[in-house]
Amino acid sequence: MIHRLYFSPGMFGFGRLGAYDYFEHLERAIAARLRAAGHEAVSYVVDVPPTASLRRRATVLAELVARTAEDDGPIHLVGHSTGGLDARLVASPSALLPCAPGALAWLSRLKTVTTLNTPHCGTPLASFFATLSGQRMLYAMSALTIMALTASAPPMAAASALVVAIGSADRALGLELRALDRATDALLRVLDDAPRKEIKNFLDAIRGDQGSVIQLTPEAMDLFQVGVEDRAFVHYQSVVTMAPAPSALGALRSISGAWSVASTALFAALWRISARTHEQYPCTAPLNEAQRFALGRAFGSVPEPGQSDGVVPTRSQVWGEVAWAGHGDHLDVLGHFRGGKKGGARGDAAAVPHRDWLCSGAGFNRERFDAMVEAVTARMSG
């Protein structure tokens, strides 16, 4: 029997740009474990507009499944960050999506919905990105993410300028938008013509449609939670991480080169913005006994509202069964952590290079990644 897996990326994410696959580590690891359990696995990565509205992103996901899941085998939706909300919206019996007739017929075969680091109750970072200066910063941050993952490390002068700009926003000093634009342009200029055009098109899509940025604010997600129902007989599970609060000692431990200095400062600024809490909209999902136990076992106690993975508050990430919880940042669970072999055959998942662009000091490693994948896959193959 063929298990079909559909991976949906988050706000900073993409399916494939140039020679780099955003989900490559996670996609291969889950597929390998399903095959080891005696199942055939086929994977797809959804090419969704990065910051488009959740309704638009969910429609793209639904139509991809409709086009490709031609047999009668089980279907699994896996979403990272915003992608987890896409999966929940598609699966919801109360959703009204502008799909073609019959595009949702496959829902009877949906077996699992897995959300990783998803802002089910929103994130304060979205509130910042919804401001005029925050929109420019989102564009710059997306460029930096792509450069860090596809080119190992971006040019230091431009990267440092972006870090300074984010730090200014964090300290409520305002942003010098012209300097920010110059830094972003400097990042893109180091690319060859072909990848530069592809990445520029991706970034233009961010500028052209930022619907999900507003929708991920704590106030907007309050309404999402009321209106989006879970589908009966589908197993919902979440992966939840927490990164340590930035500190001078943690920064020193994270530094391994020139880029890690800038990356550590960048993480600190993002973490502080994500830690801002609102009394009426605290980004904390109500927890049942099993969820509290899982978080307490992973972190020693249930995380406070201001604790996060650097982008999404930790308690906002909880939905359904907590399949795995542990220390890590927003991108670690995708395999974007320090370590791993460099090079190797394309079919060898362990040989794909790991690129850690967000130096958080969380200490996420191969052992945690394998444990997380094992836990997530158990429900898919069971």
C-alpha positions as CSV (number, residue, x, y, z in Angstrom):
1,M,0.0,0.0,0.0
2,I,1.3,3.4,-0.9
3,H,1.4,6.1,1.8
4,R,1.3,9.6,0.2
5,L,2.9,12.4,2.2
6,Y,2.3,16.1,1.5
7,F,4.7,18.7,3.0
8,S,3.6,22.3,3.3
9,P,6.3,24.9,4.2
10,G,5.9,27.9,6.5
11,M,6.3,31.7,6.2
12,F,10.1,31.6,5.6
13,G,9.9,28.3,3.7
14,F,9.8,27.2,0.2
15,G,9.5,23.9,-1.7
16,R,12.6,23.9,-3.8
17,L,14.9,26.8,-4.9
18,G,17.8,26.1,-7.2
19,A,19.4,22.9,-6.0
20,Y,18.1,23.1,-2.4
21,D,15.1,21.3,-1.0
22,Y,13.7,22.9,2.1
23,F,12.1,19.7,3.4
24,E,14.9,17.4,2.2
25,H,16.0,16.1,5.6
26,L,12.5,15.6,7.0
27,E,11.0,14.2,3.9
28,R,13.7,11.5,3.4
29,A,13.7,10.6,7.1
30,I,10.0,10.0,7.3
31,A,9.9,8.1,4.0
32,A,12.8,5.9,5.1
33,R,11.0,4.9,8.3
34,L,7.8,4.1,6.5
35,R,9.7,1.9,4.1
36,A,11.5,0.2,7.0
37,A,8.1,-0.6,8.4
38,G,7.1,-2.3,5.2
39,H,5.2,0.5,3.5
40,E,5.8,2.2,0.2
41,A,6.0,6.0,0.5
42,V,5.7,8.8,-2.0
43,S,6.3,12.4,-1.0
44,Y,5.3,15.8,-2.4
45,V,6.2,19.3,-1.4
46,V,3.6,21.9,-1.9
47,D,4.6,25.0,-3.9
48,V,2.5,27.4,-1.9
49,P,2.8,31.2,-2.1
50,P,4.9,31.9,1.0
51,T,2.9,34.7,2.7
52,A,-0.4,34.3,0.9
53,S,-3.7,33.9,2.8
54,L,-4.3,30.6,4.6
55,R,-7.3,30.0,2.4
56,R,-5.3,30.5,-0.8
57,R,-2.4,28.3,0.5
58,A,-4.9,25.6,1.7
59,T,-6.5,25.5,-1.7
60,V,-3.2,25.0,-3.5
61,L,-2.5,22.1,-1.1
62,A,-6.0,20.5,-1.6
63,E,-5.6,20.7,-5.4
64,L,-2.2,19.1,-5.4
65,V,-3.5,16.1,-3.4
66,A,-6.4,15.8,-5.8
67,R,-4.1,15.7,-8.8
68,T,-1.6,13.2,-7.4
69,A,-3.4,10.8,-5.0
70,E,-5.0,8.7,-7.7
71,D,-5.1,5.4,-5.7
72,D,-6.9,4.5,-2.5
73,G,-4.0,4.5,-0.1
74,P,-3.6,6.6,3.1
75,I,-2.8,10.3,2.9
76,H,-0.7,12.3,5.4
77,L,-0.4,16.1,5.7
78,V,2.7,17.4,7.2
79,G,3.0,21.2,7.8
80,H,5.8,23.3,9.2
81,S,4.9,26.6,10.9
82,T,2.2,28.2,8.7
83,G,2.0,25.0,6.7
84,G,0.4,23.3,9.7
85,L,-2.5,25.7,9.5
86,D,-2.9,24.9,5.8
87,A,-3.2,21.3,6.7
88,R,-5.8,21.9,9.4
89,L,-7.8,24.2,7.2
90,V,-7.9,21.6,4.3
91,A,-8.9,18.8,6.7
92,S,-11.6,20.8,8.5
93,P,-15.2,19.9,7.7
94,S,-16.2,23.5,8.3
95,A,-13.8,25.0,5.8
96,L,-15.1,26.6,2.5
97,L,-12.3,26.5,0.0
98,P,-12.6,27.7,-3.6
99,C,-11.6,24.3,-5.0
100,A,-12.6,22.7,-8.2
101,P,-15.5,20.2,-7.9
102,G,-14.2,16.9,-6.5
103,A,-11.0,18.4,-5.3
104,L,-11.7,17.3,-1.7
105,A,-12.9,13.7,-2.5
106,W,-9.6,12.3,-1.1
107,L,-10.4,13.6,2.5
108,S,-12.0,10.2,3.3
109,R,-8.5,8.7,3.0
110,L,-6.8,11.3,5.2
111,K,-5.1,9.5,8.1
112,T,-2.9,12.0,9.9
113,V,-2.3,15.7,10.2
114,T,1.1,16.6,11.6
115,T,2.0,20.1,12.6
116,L,5.5,21.2,13.4
117,N,6.2,24.5,15.2
118,T,2.9,25.8,14.1
119,P,1.4,29.0,15.5
120,H,-2.1,27.6,16.4
121,C,-2.7,30.5,18.7
122,G,-0.7,33.0,16.6
123,T,2.7,34.6,17.2
124,P,3.7,38.1,18.3
125,L,6.2,38.1,15.5
126,A,3.4,38.3,12.9
127,S,2.1,41.4,14.6
128,F,5.5,43.0,14.1
129,F,5.7,41.8,10.4
130,A,2.2,43.3,9.8
131,T,3.6,46.8,10.4
132,L,5.1,48.9,7.5
133,S,8.7,48.4,8.6
134,G,8.0,44.8,9.6
135,Q,6.8,44.1,6.0
136,R,10.2,45.2,4.7
137,M,11.9,43.2,7.4
138,L,10.0,40.1,6.4
139,Y,11.2,40.5,2.8
140,A,14.8,40.9,4.0
141,M,14.5,38.0,6.5
142,S,13.2,35.7,3.7
143,A,16.2,36.7,1.5
144,L,18.5,35.9,4.4
145,T,16.9,32.5,5.0
146,I,17.2,31.5,1.4
147,M,20.8,32.7,1.2
148,A,21.8,30.9,4.4
149,L,20.3,27.6,3.3
150,T,21.3,27.6,-0.4
151,A,24.7,29.2,-0.1
152,S,25.7,27.9,3.3
153,A,26.4,31.4,4.6
154,P,25.5,34.8,3.2
155,P,28.0,37.6,2.6
156,M,28.8,39.0,6.1
157,A,28.5,42.7,5.4
158,A,24.9,42.4,4.1
159,A,24.0,39.8,6.8
160,S,25.4,42.1,9.6
161,A,23.4,45.0,8.2
162,L,20.2,43.0,8.5
163,V,21.0,41.9,12.0
164,V,21.6,45.5,13.1
165,A,18.3,46.5,11.5
166,I,16.3,43.8,13.3
167,G,18.1,44.7,16.6
168,S,17.0,48.3,16.1
169,A,13.4,47.2,15.7
170,D,13.6,45.0,18.8
171,R,14.9,48.0,20.8
172,A,12.0,50.2,19.4
173,L,14.5,52.5,17.7
174,G,12.8,52.2,14.3
175,L,14.2,50.9,11.0
176,E,16.3,52.7,8.5
177,L,14.4,51.3,5.5
178,R,16.9,52.4,2.8
179,A,19.7,50.7,4.7
180,L,17.6,47.6,4.9
181,D,16.8,47.6,1.2
182,R,20.5,48.1,0.4
183,A,21.5,45.1,2.6
184,T,18.9,42.9,0.9
185,D,20.0,43.9,-2.6
186,A,23.6,43.1,-1.6
187,L,22.5,39.6,-0.6
188,L,20.9,39.0,-4.0
189,R,23.9,40.4,-6.0
190,V,26.2,37.6,-5.0
191,L,24.0,35.0,-6.8
192,D,24.5,33.9,-10.4
193,D,21.8,35.1,-12.8
194,A,19.7,32.0,-12.9
195,P,19.2,31.4,-9.2
196,R,18.9,35.1,-8.6
197,K,15.9,35.3,-10.9
198,E,14.3,32.3,-9.3
199,I,14.8,33.7,-5.8
200,K,13.7,37.2,-6.9
201,N,10.4,35.8,-8.2
202,F,9.9,34.0,-4.8
203,L,10.6,37.3,-2.9
204,D,8.3,39.2,-5.2
205,A,5.5,36.8,-4.3
206,I,6.1,37.8,-0.6
207,R,5.8,41.5,-1.5
208,G,2.7,40.9,-3.6
209,D,0.6,39.0,-1.1
210,Q,1.1,39.1,2.7
211,G,-2.4,37.9,3.7
212,S,-1.2,35.2,6.1
213,V,1.0,37.7,8.0
214,I,-2.1,39.4,9.3
215,Q,-3.9,36.1,9.8
216,L,-1.1,34.8,12.0
217,T,-1.4,37.5,14.6
218,P,-2.8,36.4,18.0
219,E,-6.0,38.3,17.5
220,A,-6.7,36.7,14.1
221,M,-5.8,33.2,15.2
222,D,-8.3,33.6,18.0
223,L,-11.0,33.5,15.4
224,F,-9.3,30.7,13.4
225,Q,-9.5,28.4,16.5
226,V,-13.2,29.0,16.8
227,G,-14.1,28.3,13.2
228,V,-11.7,25.5,12.1
229,E,-12.9,22.0,13.3
230,D,-10.9,18.8,13.5
231,R,-12.0,16.0,11.1
232,A,-13.3,12.9,12.8
233,F,-11.2,9.7,12.5
234,V,-8.1,11.7,11.5
235,H,-5.1,11.7,14.0
236,Y,-3.8,15.1,14.8
237,Q,-0.3,15.4,16.3
238,S,2.1,18.2,16.9
239,V,5.9,18.7,17.3
240,V,6.7,21.3,19.9
241,T,10.1,22.9,20.6
242,M,11.5,25.6,22.9
243,A,14.8,27.5,22.6
244,P,16.7,29.0,25.5
245,A,16.3,32.7,26.2
246,P,19.3,34.6,24.7
247,S,22.2,35.1,27.1
248,A,25.8,36.1,26.9
249,L,27.0,32.6,27.9
250,G,24.6,31.0,25.4
251,A,25.9,33.3,22.6
252,L,29.5,32.3,23.3
253,R,28.6,28.6,23.2
254,S,26.8,29.1,19.8
255,I,29.7,30.9,18.1
256,S,31.6,28.7,15.7
257,G,32.5,31.3,13.0
258,A,31.8,34.7,11.6
259,W,28.3,33.8,10.4
260,S,27.3,32.3,13.7
261,V,28.1,35.6,15.4
262,A,25.5,37.4,13.2
263,S,23.1,34.5,13.4
264,T,23.2,34.3,17.2
265,A,22.4,38.1,17.4
266,L,19.6,37.6,14.8
267,F,18.0,34.8,16.9
268,A,18.2,36.9,20.0
269,A,16.3,39.7,18.4
270,L,13.6,37.4,17.0
271,W,13.2,35.6,20.3
272,R,12.6,38.9,22.2
273,I,10.0,40.0,19.7
274,S,8.3,36.6,19.9
275,A,8.3,36.8,23.7
276,R,6.0,39.8,23.8
277,T,2.7,38.7,25.3
278,H,-0.8,40.3,25.3
279,E,-3.1,39.7,28.3
280,Q,-6.2,39.1,26.1
281,Y,-4.3,37.1,23.4
282,P,-1.4,35.3,25.2
283,C,-0.7,32.7,22.4
284,T,-1.3,29.8,24.7
285,A,-3.5,26.9,23.8
286,P,-5.6,25.3,26.6
287,L,-3.8,22.1,27.5
288,N,-5.3,18.7,28.5
289,E,-3.7,16.4,31.0
290,A,-1.8,14.4,28.4
291,Q,-0.4,17.5,26.7
292,R,0.7,19.0,30.1
293,F,2.4,15.7,30.9
294,A,4.3,15.7,27.6
295,L,5.5,19.3,28.0
296,G,6.5,18.8,31.6
297,R,8.4,15.6,30.7
298,A,10.2,17.4,27.9
299,F,11.0,20.8,29.6
300,G,10.7,20.1,33.3
301,S,7.6,22.1,33.6
302,V,4.9,23.6,31.3
303,P,6.6,26.5,29.4
304,E,5.6,30.1,30.3
305,P,3.7,32.2,27.7
306,G,6.8,34.1,26.7
307,Q,8.9,31.1,25.9
308,S,9.3,30.2,22.2
309,D,11.4,28.5,19.5
310,G,12.5,32.0,18.5
311,V,9.5,32.5,16.1
312,V,6.5,30.8,17.6
313,P,5.5,30.7,21.3
314,T,6.0,27.1,22.5
315,R,2.5,26.7,23.9
316,S,1.0,28.0,20.7
317,Q,2.5,25.0,18.9
318,V,0.4,22.4,20.7
319,W,-2.4,20.7,18.8
320,G,-3.7,17.2,19.2
321,E,-1.3,14.6,20.6
322,V,2.1,16.0,21.4
323,A,4.1,13.5,19.3
324,W,7.4,14.9,20.4
325,A,8.6,17.9,22.4
326,G,12.1,19.1,23.1
327,H,14.7,21.8,23.0
328,G,15.2,23.3,19.6
329,D,14.6,26.3,17.5
330,H,12.1,27.0,14.7
331,L,14.1,25.3,11.9
332,D,15.8,22.5,13.8
333,V,13.0,20.0,13.3
334,L,13.4,20.3,9.5
335,G,17.0,19.2,9.8
336,H,18.5,22.7,9.6
337,F,20.8,22.2,12.6
338,R,24.5,22.1,13.1
339,G,26.2,18.8,12.2
340,G,25.7,16.0,9.8
341,K,27.8,14.7,7.0
342,K,28.8,16.9,4.1
343,G,28.2,15.2,0.8
344,G,27.3,11.7,-0.2
345,A,24.9,10.0,-2.5
346,R,21.6,11.7,-3.2
347,G,19.7,8.7,-2.0
348,D,21.5,8.7,1.4
349,A,19.4,10.8,3.8
350,A,22.1,10.9,6.4
351,A,24.6,12.3,3.9
352,V,22.7,15.4,3.0
353,P,24.5,18.4,4.5
354,H,22.9,20.2,7.5
355,R,22.9,24.0,7.4
356,D,22.1,25.7,10.7
357,W,21.3,29.4,9.8
358,L,19.6,30.1,13.1
359,C,22.1,29.7,15.9
360,S,19.9,29.5,19.0
361,G,22.1,27.5,21.4
362,A,19.3,24.9,21.8
363,G,21.7,22.1,21.2
364,F,19.4,20.3,18.8
365,N,21.3,17.3,17.2
366,R,20.9,14.2,15.1
367,E,19.7,12.2,18.1
368,R,16.8,14.5,18.8
369,F,16.0,14.7,15.1
370,D,15.8,10.9,14.8
371,A,13.7,10.6,18.0
372,M,11.3,13.2,16.7
373,V,10.9,11.5,13.3
374,E,10.4,8.1,14.9
375,A,7.6,9.5,17.1
376,V,5.9,11.3,14.2
377,T,6.1,8.3,11.9
378,A,4.7,5.8,14.5
379,R,1.2,7.1,14.0
380,M,1.5,7.2,10.3
381,S,2.4,3.6,10.0
382,G,0.3,2.3,12.9
